[in-house]
Amino acid sequence: MTTLPIKTKLTIFDIDGTLTDSVAIHQQAFRKALEDAELMPYDNNFSNYKHHTDRYISNTIFFEHHGRDMTDEDIARFENDVYRLSLDLLQGKPFAEISGAVAFVQYLHWHTPYAIAYATGSFHQPAQNKLSIGFPNYLESMLFSCNRQPVREEIIQEAIKASKYIYQVPHFEEIIAFGDGIWDWKAAQSLGIDFIGIGSRSRTIFANCSCRGCYDDFHSQQVLLRE
């Protein structure tokens, strides 16, 4: 069995649009789940919501229609619908990676002092399916979703705390977040974490943001740590 390098640093990855080309399908499934649950009408521009996570957005819309928050059972039912509908849209195919993402994360995991964690605004079950295309998930414990924490900053904080425990690191020398949305950058900024933008539109999205770098995908030799 291959031994992992000692982990002294941490990378935290968003998933949709950062590691997997899954934004369109996820949002289509999410909207269909809202329609099936008769949670219509609603603000269709998800960027307008205070927090850009599945749980926060679905609960906000649910509250507008029912005058109460979603119960755990409501959340589980809605999450399962989003997952099922996304599988229907995939028609038996796996999600595609953002070019070079699987190899890059595998490289970090097996050959560098960077630990890997995933912090996503997606529900947990759909996120697990996206990681299943080849992304390492140490001890099956490094995926942190919005199911317990509806706010992105809280998801990242949970990922950092758990990573320290799982990797037995009292303090990481460096923490870097990867994301494709302005909400990812804002969360990293509020927590004092370095940020790298990923995606074909990253240079436009983060043009006025303080970032370590912006890259179309994970093939650039300058991305992060291969230098």
Phi, psi and omega in degrees: 000131181290135180270134178288146171298155174298132184262121180239352181229167185223133170247136181240121185251129160293164183249295185296120179084345179258307178257327182234146178275075192230002185299312185298313181293318180298315181291324177296317178294320180298315180294321179293323178295321176297317179297315181295330179274004180059039176260060182235145356277176177201165177289112187283349178267098186294341177291344181281347182280150185301319179234131186267070176224153181303315184293316182295315183294313181296321180292322178298315180293318179300316180297321180298330183266330187243352178071020177208163175284159176291140172280171176302323179293320177299315181296314181298319180295316181292318178301316180297323178295316179299316180297311181298316181292325177293322176296320178300318181291328179287336179054046176084356180267152175281161171295148175275145176279156163293134192310123177085359188294314183299312181298321181295313181291322175299319179300313179300316185296315188265342191230005183225168176280008181272120171285158182244132170221152179242124179235110189234148174279000178281159167297158190292312185297313175298324180294320177301320180296323180292321180290340187291353181281002175138005180279133180291139178227089188304124181057020182055032189233005191255015177258123181236120188240186184274000185302319180262331183236110183281351183252133187301318179301321180291326177296316180294318178298320177297320179297318180295313181299313181293323180296321177300319181289312185293319181268001178056051180238111180297325182208124177281134180296331184205141175230129180232130176257141175247135178200169181243352184243155181298331178294329176294316180296316181299319179296316179297318179299316183294336181260000179071036183251141174298153185222141173235126179271139181233141175128157184297337180255011188297323181293331176282313183299319186253023184303323183253020182250149176278107182230155173291331178176165176227134185220147179295323183204199185256017180272339181298132179291348180273347183298110170065265208234004185277354181284000000 
